[in-house]
Each structure stands twice: as C-alpha cells, then as structure tokens.
Amino acid sequence: MTKDYDYYMGLIDEIEKIRGRNNRNWMDLLRLAFKHAPQEAAAIVAEIYSHDQDISELAKKLSE
C-alpha cells in the first residue's frame, strides 16, 4: 500500500515542529556555552560549521 500525500505532509509538519523546539534548545545551549567558556564554545561551533559545510556539499551533489 502506497502512502498518500497527506500522510507525508503530516510527517513533515511533525518533524518541523520538533526541529523548531530543538532549535530553541540548541540556542540555549550556545548561550550557556558562550557565557561560561566562550573560547571553547567558539572552537566547537567552528567544528560544527565545518561538518555542516561537508554535509552541504554532499547534499548539493544530490540536487544536481
């Protein structure tokens, strides 16, 4: 049985809601980290950004 459009859109909407809440958690974590250990936090954010760039390059290949 094939799932219909509404099923997929419902799942996507749920993912969006959860990601929105989790994004707030990430921002709170960043605030806390930069308040208490800004140099260490900056190094971690730089590493995350580097990995995000790698992911973006791979995703770009998928959309070509």
C-alpha positions in Angstrom: 0.0 0.0 0.0 1.4 3.4 -1.0 1.2 6.2 1.5 -0.7 9.3 0.3 0.4 12.9 0.0 -1.4 13.9 3.2 0.5 11.2 5.2 3.9 12.5 4.1 2.9 16.1 4.6 1.7 15.3 8.1 5.0 13.7 9.0 7.0 16.6 7.5 4.9 19.0 9.6 5.6 17.0 12.8 9.3 17.0 12.0 9.2 20.7 11.5 7.6 21.3 14.9 10.1 19.1 16.7 13.0 20.7 14.9 11.7 24.1 15.9 11.6 23.1 19.6 15.0 21.5 19.4 16.5 24.6 17.6 15.5 26.6 20.7 17.4 24.1 22.9 20.5 24.5 20.6 20.3 28.3 21.0 20.0 28.0 24.8 23.0 25.7 24.8 25.0 28.1 22.8 24.1 31.0 25.1 25.2 29.0 28.1 28.4 27.8 26.5 29.5 31.3 25.3 28.6 32.7 28.7 30.8 30.3 30.6 33.5 29.2 28.2 33.5 31.4 25.1 36.8 30.3 23.6 36.0 26.6 24.0 32.5 27.2 22.7 33.8 29.0 19.6 36.1 26.1 18.8 33.2 23.7 19.0 31.0 25.9 16.8 33.8 26.1 14.2 34.0 22.3 14.1 30.2 22.0 13.8 30.3 24.6 11.0 33.0 22.6 9.2 30.9 19.5 9.3 27.8 21.4 8.1 29.8 22.6 5.1 30.7 18.9 4.3 27.1 17.9 4.6 26.0 20.8 2.4 28.5 19.8 -0.3 27.1 16.2 -0.3 23.5 17.5 -0.4 24.4 19.7 -3.3 25.5 16.6 -5.3 22.1 15.1 -4.6 20.4 18.1 -6.1 22.4 18.3 -9.3 
